[in-house]
Amino acid sequence: MHKDDQMTPKERMAGFFSGKDIDRIPILPFVTAVSGKAIGMTHREKRSSAENLFKCQSACYERFGHDSISVEYGLHGIGTAMGSVTNNPENNVPAIMDHYLKNLNDLDSKLDLSKIERKNDPWAQMNYEMAQMTLDKYGSEVGVSLSTPGPITAASSLYPIEKLLRATRKDPDHVHQLLRFATDAIKLLAKEFMDGGVGISLCDPVASGTILNEKSYREFVLPYTKEIIQFIHDYGKSVTYHVCGDTSALTEAMVESGCNVLSIDNRVSLEDTKKRVGNQIVLMGNVDPISKMMQGTPEDVEEAVKECLRQGYDNPKGYLLSTGCGIPIDSPIENIDTFMKAGRKYGKWPLDPERFA
């Protein structure tokens, strides 16, 4: 437990969701890509072993005392399990260089769900081992969560996104077949981690409103997302759902997914989202990870935290302080210190708007 806190993250989150008094607002920055900075490890070195993944997330938790520890499986995991090939940058997140699927007509012969099983996927196994190390050390005080790709993002790790989007218009049947596989793959992955005591969050950047309109979202994303979230609920676990970019036109549809917490990008108005759906769902967000966390001064970060609290503190269903997306790898780690310090200072319970006016 962090020296400046009076409760463990598990105690705090349990109190928050049950409506009890807590010591401060829960604070959940996205510290995945940037986590190596907490221990002076490059991204390539970090992703080389379960032990290194654990050391980076452990160093973040020891330093920041945030309210959930991440398992860094990433958005390309399902694609690479099947055979998509990524590059291997020294200090950046790998990108897909060669997609497994070349033609949607090959789906019947190419899709094999057994490749997603942890026993057959070294990357999933590495992340599972990291999660178990984390639970062994911190499981009594903080939750550990795997962020899985959402269905259309998982599909885009198998088949190039520009071709996939074109196919939603020209070949929707094959797109649905691929999304069916992606959904089953996500459920399989989630089950194996949940069986190991790990929580699940869902991140689907390709579902963004900057890419899909509401009609397409409702046809190609929402049904599969609802199925995944219900599957996780059936395990007795809650789900945080994040879609990158401007999702303002999709807000109500995203809430229909059944998620427990809606995490919104910094391109979305927290105030507007609160007015539209705040009586239905917990909101989470949304300090700008680029202009504030990476490019901003500590003063910029502190003011951004105060602004998010001003907009979100009175959300009827509750509010969690976070960044609008993943904190970039080039961000000064001192800005994350400031983010946490400001959250503790201005988010002290009970929340008082005069404190962050």
C-alpha positions in Angstrom: 0.0 0.0 0.0 1.3 3.5 -0.9 2.6 5.5 2.0 0.2 8.4 1.3 -2.9 6.2 1.4 -5.1 4.9 4.2 -6.7 2.0 2.3 -5.4 -0.7 -0.1 -6.6 -0.4 -3.7 -8.9 -3.5 -3.1 -10.5 -1.8 -0.1 -10.9 1.4 -1.9 -12.4 -0.1 -5.0 -14.8 -2.3 -3.0 -15.9 0.8 -1.0 -16.3 2.8 -4.1 -18.6 0.3 -5.8 -20.6 -0.4 -2.6 -21.2 3.3 -1.9 -19.1 3.4 1.3 -16.7 6.1 2.4 -13.2 5.8 1.1 -9.9 7.7 1.6 -9.7 9.1 -1.9 -11.0 8.8 -5.4 -9.7 5.7 -7.2 -6.9 6.6 -9.6 -6.2 4.4 -12.6 -3.6 5.8 -15.1 -2.9 3.6 -18.2 0.7 2.6 -17.4 1.4 -0.1 -19.9 3.7 1.1 -22.7 5.5 3.5 -20.3 6.0 1.0 -17.5 9.6 0.1 -18.3 10.6 3.7 -17.3 9.8 2.9 -13.7 12.8 0.6 -13.6 15.0 1.8 -16.5 14.1 -1.1 -18.9 13.5 -0.8 -22.6 10.3 -2.0 -24.1 12.1 -4.8 -25.9 13.8 -5.9 -22.7 10.5 -5.7 -20.8 8.6 -7.9 -23.2 11.4 -10.6 -23.3 10.2 -12.4 -20.2 7.5 -12.8 -17.7 9.9 -11.8 -14.9 10.7 -8.5 -16.7 7.0 -7.7 -17.3 6.4 -8.3 -13.6 9.4 -6.2 -12.5 8.1 -3.2 -14.6 4.5 -3.3 -13.4 5.7 -4.0 -9.8 8.0 -0.9 -10.0 5.1 1.2 -11.2 2.8 0.0 -8.4 5.5 0.5 -5.7 6.1 4.0 -7.0 2.6 5.2 -7.9 0.3 3.2 -5.7 -2.4 3.2 -8.4 -5.5 1.1 -8.1 -5.1 -1.7 -10.6 -2.1 -3.5 -12.0 -2.1 -4.2 -15.7 -1.2 -7.4 -17.6 0.4 -6.1 -20.8 -1.0 -8.6 -23.3 -1.7 -5.9 -25.8 -3.9 -5.4 -28.9 -2.1 -7.7 -31.2 -2.0 -10.8 -29.1 -4.7 -12.8 -30.8 -3.2 -11.9 -34.2 0.3 -13.0 -33.3 -1.0 -16.2 -31.7 -2.5 -17.1 -35.1 0.6 -16.1 -37.1 0.6 -12.4 -37.7 4.1 -11.0 -37.6 5.2 -7.9 -35.7 8.4 -5.9 -35.7 10.7 -5.8 -32.7 11.5 -2.2 -31.8 13.9 -1.4 -29.0 11.7 1.1 -27.2 8.3 1.1 -28.7 5.2 -1.0 -28.9 5.5 -3.6 -31.7 3.4 -3.1 -34.8 2.0 -5.7 -37.1 4.1 -6.0 -40.3 2.5 -9.0 -41.9 -1.1 -10.1 -41.2 -2.0 -13.7 -40.9 -5.0 -13.5 -43.2 -4.5 -12.5 -46.8 -8.0 -13.3 -48.1 -11.3 -13.5 -46.3 -12.2 -16.4 -48.6 -9.7 -18.5 -46.6 -11.4 -18.2 -43.3 -12.7 -21.8 -43.2 -9.3 -23.3 -43.6 -7.3 -20.7 -41.7 -9.1 -20.1 -38.4 -8.0 -22.4 -35.6 -9.1 -21.5 -32.1 -6.7 -23.9 -30.5 -3.8 -21.6 -31.4 -5.3 -19.1 -28.9 -5.0 -21.5 -26.0 -2.4 -20.5 -23.5 -0.6 -23.8 -23.8 0.0 -23.1 -27.5 0.8 -19.4 -27.4 4.1 -18.3 -25.7 3.0 -14.7 -25.4 -0.2 -15.6 -23.6 1.8 -17.9 -21.4 4.3 -15.2 -20.6 1.6 -12.8 -19.6 -0.2 -15.4 -17.5 3.0 -16.2 -15.6 3.5 -12.4 -15.1 0.0 -12.2 -13.7 0.6 -15.1 -11.3 3.8 -13.4 -10.0 1.8 -10.3 -9.4 -1.0 -12.0 -7.6 1.5 -13.9 -5.5 3.0 -10.6 -4.3 0.2 -8.1 -4.4 -3.0 -10.1 -4.7 -4.2 -9.4 -1.2 -4.1 -5.6 -1.8 -4.6 -4.7 -5.4 -6.5 -6.1 -8.4 -4.7 -7.5 -11.5 -6.4 -6.9 -14.8 -5.8 -8.2 -18.4 -6.8 -5.8 -21.1 -8.0 -7.8 -24.0 -8.6 -6.4 -27.5 -12.2 -5.9 -28.5 -13.7 -8.0 -31.3 -13.0 -5.7 -34.3 -9.6 -4.8 -33.0 -8.8 -8.5 -32.6 -10.0 -9.0 -36.2 -7.8 -6.3 -37.4 -4.8 -8.0 -35.9 -5.5 -10.9 -38.3 -6.5 -9.0 -41.4 -5.4 -5.5 -42.4 -7.7 -2.8 -41.1 -8.2 -0.9 -44.3 -9.3 -4.2 -46.1 -11.5 -5.1 -43.1 -13.3 -1.8 -43.2 -13.8 -2.1 -46.9 -15.2 -5.6 -46.4 -17.8 -4.3 -44.0 -19.5 -2.8 -47.0 -18.6 -5.3 -49.8 -18.4 -8.6 -47.9 -20.2 -8.3 -44.6 -20.8 -12.1 -44.3 -17.1 -12.9 -44.1 -16.5 -10.0 -41.7 -19.1 -11.4 -39.4 -17.5 -14.8 -39.7 -14.1 -13.3 -38.7 -15.7 -11.4 -35.9 -17.3 -14.6 -34.7 -13.9 -16.2 -34.4 -12.4 -13.1 -32.8 -15.2 -13.1 -30.2 -14.6 -16.8 -29.4 -10.9 -16.2 -29.2 -11.4 -13.3 -26.7 -13.7 -15.4 -24.6 -11.2 -18.3 -24.5 -8.4 -15.9 -23.5 -10.5 -14.2 -20.9 -11.6 -17.6 -19.4 -8.0 -18.8 -19.0 -7.0 -15.6 -17.2 -10.1 -15.4 -15.1 -9.6 -19.0 -14.0 -6.2 -17.8 -12.8 -7.7 -15.0 -10.7 -7.2 -12.1 -13.1 -9.8 -9.4 -14.0 -10.7 -8.4 -17.5 -11.0 -5.0 -19.2 -11.9 -4.5 -22.9 -10.2 -2.1 -25.3 -11.4 -1.8 -28.9 -9.7 1.2 -30.6 -10.8 0.1 -34.1 -14.4 0.6 -32.9 -13.7 4.3 -32.6 -16.2 6.8 -33.8 -13.5 8.3 -35.9 -13.5 5.0 -37.9 -17.1 3.6 -37.6 -20.4 5.4 -37.6 -23.1 4.3 -35.2 -24.9 2.1 -37.7 -21.7 0.1 -38.4 -20.8 0.0 -34.7 -24.2 -1.5 -33.9 -23.9 -4.1 -36.7 -20.2 -5.1 -36.5 -19.2 -4.3 -32.9 -22.0 -4.1 -30.3 -23.5 -7.6 -30.6 -20.1 -9.3 -30.1 -19.0 -6.9 -27.4 -22.3 -7.6 -25.5 -21.6 -11.3 -25.7 -18.0 -11.0 -24.4 -19.1 -8.7 -21.5 -22.0 -11.1 -20.6 -19.5 -14.0 -20.6 -17.3 -12.1 -18.2 -20.2 -11.2 -16.0 -21.2 -14.9 -15.8 -17.8 -15.4 -14.1 -18.9 -12.8 -11.5 -16.5 -10.2 -12.7 -17.0 -6.6 -13.8 -15.8 -5.0 -17.0 -14.2 -1.7 -17.9 -14.8 -0.8 -21.6 -12.6 1.6 -23.5 -12.8 2.7 -27.1 -10.2 5.2 -28.3 -10.8 8.4 -30.2 -14.0 10.5 -30.5 -16.8 8.1 -29.5 -19.4 10.9 -28.8 -21.8 9.5 -31.4 -21.5 6.0 -29.9 -22.0 6.9 -26.3 -25.4 5.4 -25.7 -24.6 2.3 -27.8 -21.4 1.7 -25.8 -23.4 1.7 -22.6 -25.7 -0.9 -24.1 -22.8 -3.2 -24.1 -23.5 -3.9 -20.5 -20.1 -2.8 -19.3 -19.7 -1.7 -15.6 -17.4 1.2 -16.2 -17.2 3.4 -19.4 -13.7 4.7 -19.9 -13.6 7.6 -22.3 -10.9 9.1 -24.5 -9.7 12.7 -23.9 -11.3 13.6 -27.3 -14.7 13.0 -25.7 -16.3 15.5 -23.4 -16.6 14.1 -19.9 -19.2 16.8 -19.0 -21.4 15.9 -22.0 -21.0 12.1 -21.3 -22.1 12.7 -17.7 -25.2 14.5 -18.8 -26.1 11.8 -21.4 -25.4 8.5 -19.5 -24.1 9.4 -16.1 -27.2 8.1 -14.4 -26.6 4.7 -15.9 -22.9 4.0 -15.6 -19.6 4.7 -13.8 -17.4 7.0 -15.9 -13.6 6.9 -16.1 -11.1 9.3 -17.7 -9.8 11.4 -19.3 -6.6 13.4 -18.9 -5.0 13.9 -22.3 -2.1 11.4 -22.5 -0.3 13.4 -25.3 -0.6 17.1 -24.6 -0.6 16.7 -20.8 1.1 13.5 -19.8 3.8 13.4 -22.5 4.2 17.0 -23.6 2.9 18.9 -20.6 4.6 20.3 -17.5 3.8 19.1 -14.0 1.6 22.2 -13.7 -0.3 21.2 -16.8 -0.9 17.7 -15.5 -2.1 19.0 -12.1 -4.6 21.4 -13.8 -5.8 18.6 -16.1 -6.5 16.4 -13.1 -8.5 19.3 -11.5 -10.5 19.8 -14.6 -11.4 16.2 -14.9 -12.5 16.2 -11.2 -14.6 19.4 -11.9 -16.4 17.7 -14.7 -16.7 14.1 -13.3 -16.9 14.2 -9.5 -20.7 14.5 -9.3 -21.4 11.8 -11.9 -24.6 10.1 -10.5 -23.1 6.6 -10.8 -19.6 7.5 -9.8 -16.3 8.7 -11.3 -12.8 7.2 -11.6 -9.8 9.3 -12.4 -7.7 8.1 -15.3 -6.0 9.1 -18.5 -7.8 9.3 -21.7 -5.8 6.4 -23.2 -2.4 4.8 -22.7 0.4 7.0 -21.5 3.0 7.2 -24.3 6.4 5.6 -23.8 8.2 9.0 -24.2 6.3 10.6 -21.3 8.3 11.9 -18.3 7.6 9.5 -15.5 7.6 12.5 -13.2 4.3 13.5 -14.8 2.8 10.3 -13.6 4.0 11.1 -10.1 2.3 14.5 -10.5 -0.9 12.8 -11.8 -1.1 10.6 -8.7 -0.1 13.3 -6.3 -2.8 15.6 -7.7 -5.4 12.8 -7.6 -4.6 12.2 -4.0 -4.7 15.9 -3.1 -7.8 17.0 -4.9 -9.6 13.7 -4.9 -9.5 13.3 -1.1 -12.7 11.9 0.2 -15.3 13.2 0.5 -14.9 15.0 -2.8 -15.2 18.8 -2.3 -15.6 20.9 -5.5 -14.1 23.9 -3.7 -10.9 22.0 -3.5 -10.5 21.7 -7.3 -12.4 24.8 -8.3 
